Amino acid sequence: MGATGSDGWSMGVFYAELGALYNAALAGQACELPRLPIQYADFAAWQAARLEGELLQAQLGYWPRQLTGAPPLLELPTDLPRPAVRGGASGYAPLRVPADVSQRLRDLASAAGATMFALVLAAWQVRRPMQNCLAMVSWIAYVLSRTCHPVGVADIW
């Protein structure tokens, strides 16, 4: 997406619509995507009206309360010392897991009623026992209703 920021949920909607348009173009047919029952601006206005007063304060204070006492910095073994000033640079390190191992992990996650993400996170936490607390934050989409589903609107509270 270049310099555009996006979330996984919205990218799923985007790819589904792009695929429908592309397939129609290949077949030489017109493609009319279904009209959305609501627009994102409608949802944003509803949510802004809903989040006032005590409810807003409760939502704004939730994570600071949850993370009280969390370590400010996760100490991981690295090959280079940490810079004095933290920057925004990041990286990506692909890991290839053999197909048979991957299948056993999927089976284990399924038997536990968990996702692969939850299984890998649990394994990571077991692997790093010397840390008193690992503050791991992840975005989880929870769709309010099927009406909001194609808009990519999730309620994170």
C-alpha positions in Angstrom: 0.0 0.0 0.0 3.0 2.3 -0.2 2.7 5.2 2.2 -1.0 4.4 3.0 -1.8 3.1 6.5 -4.4 0.4 6.8 -5.6 -2.4 9.0 -6.1 -6.1 8.2 -9.8 -5.9 8.4 -10.0 -3.1 5.8 -7.5 -4.8 3.6 -9.7 -7.9 3.5 -12.6 -5.8 2.3 -10.3 -4.0 -0.2 -8.9 -7.3 -1.6 -12.4 -8.8 -1.9 -13.7 -5.8 -3.8 -10.6 -5.5 -6.0 -10.9 -9.2 -6.8 -14.5 -8.9 -7.8 -13.7 -5.9 -10.0 -10.7 -7.6 -11.6 -12.6 -10.8 -12.4 -15.4 -8.8 -14.0 -12.9 -6.9 -16.1 -11.3 -10.1 -17.2 -14.7 -11.5 -18.2 -15.5 -8.2 -20.0 -18.4 -7.6 -17.7 -19.5 -4.6 -15.6 -19.1 -5.1 -11.9 -21.3 -3.2 -9.5 -20.3 -3.6 -5.9 -23.2 -3.7 -3.5 -24.1 -0.4 -1.9 -23.1 -0.1 1.7 -26.0 0.1 4.2 -24.0 2.7 6.1 -21.0 4.9 5.4 -18.0 5.2 7.7 -18.9 8.8 8.5 -22.3 7.5 9.9 -20.5 5.0 12.1 -18.0 7.7 13.3 -20.9 10.1 14.2 -22.7 7.3 16.1 -19.6 6.3 18.0 -18.8 9.9 18.9 -22.3 10.5 20.2 -22.1 7.3 22.2 -18.7 8.0 23.8 -19.4 10.9 26.2 -19.0 11.5 29.9 -18.3 8.6 32.2 -18.3 6.0 29.3 -15.6 8.1 27.5 -13.5 8.5 30.6 -13.8 4.7 31.4 -12.7 3.8 27.8 -9.8 6.3 27.9 -8.6 5.0 31.2 -8.8 1.3 30.5 -5.3 0.6 29.1 -3.4 2.9 31.4 -5.0 1.0 34.3 -4.2 -2.4 32.7 -0.6 -1.5 32.0 0.2 0.0 35.4 3.4 -1.6 36.6 4.3 -3.1 33.1 8.0 -2.9 32.3 8.9 0.2 30.3 11.3 -1.7 28.1 11.6 -5.4 27.1 15.1 -6.6 27.4 15.9 -9.0 24.5 19.3 -10.4 23.6 20.6 -8.4 20.6 23.8 -8.3 18.6 24.1 -4.5 18.9 23.6 -2.2 21.8 20.3 -0.2 22.0 20.7 3.4 20.6 20.5 6.2 23.2 17.5 7.7 21.5 14.8 5.3 20.3 14.0 5.5 16.6 11.0 4.3 14.6 13.0 1.9 12.4 11.7 -1.7 12.3 12.4 -4.8 10.4 10.9 -8.1 9.2 12.5 -11.5 9.7 10.6 -14.3 7.9 10.6 -17.7 9.5 10.0 -20.8 7.5 8.3 -23.6 9.4 8.3 -27.1 7.9 4.9 -28.2 6.7 4.6 -31.1 9.1 5.5 -28.9 12.1 3.0 -26.2 10.9 0.3 -28.8 10.7 1.0 -30.1 14.2 0.9 -26.6 15.5 -2.5 -26.0 13.8 -3.8 -29.2 15.3 -2.6 -28.2 18.8 -4.2 -24.7 18.5 -7.4 -26.3 17.2 -7.5 -28.8 20.0 -7.1 -26.0 22.5 -9.8 -23.8 20.8 -7.1 -21.2 20.1 -5.8 -19.4 17.1 -2.3 -19.8 15.8 -1.6 -16.3 17.0 -2.6 -17.2 20.5 -0.5 -20.4 20.4 2.6 -18.6 19.2 2.1 -15.8 21.8 1.8 -18.4 24.6 5.0 -20.1 23.3 6.8 -16.8 23.3 5.8 -16.0 26.8 7.0 -19.4 28.0 10.3 -18.9 26.2 11.0 -15.6 27.9 10.6 -16.7 31.6 13.2 -14.2 32.9 11.0 -11.3 32.1 8.6 -10.5 35.0 5.9 -9.2 32.7 5.6 -9.1 28.9 3.1 -6.4 27.9 1.8 -7.7 24.5 -0.8 -5.6 22.8 -2.7 -6.8 19.7 -5.5 -5.2 17.7 -8.5 -7.5 17.6 -11.5 -6.6 15.5 -14.9 -7.1 16.9 -17.7 -6.3 14.5 -20.8 -4.7 16.0 -23.2 -6.1 13.4 -23.3 -7.4 9.9 -24.4 -3.9 8.8 -20.9 -2.7 9.7 -19.0 -5.7 8.4 -18.4 -4.5 4.8 -17.5 -1.0 6.0 -14.6 -2.5 8.0 -15.8 -0.9 11.2 -14.8 -2.6 14.4 -15.5 -1.7 18.0 -12.4 -2.2 20.0 -14.0 -1.6 23.4 
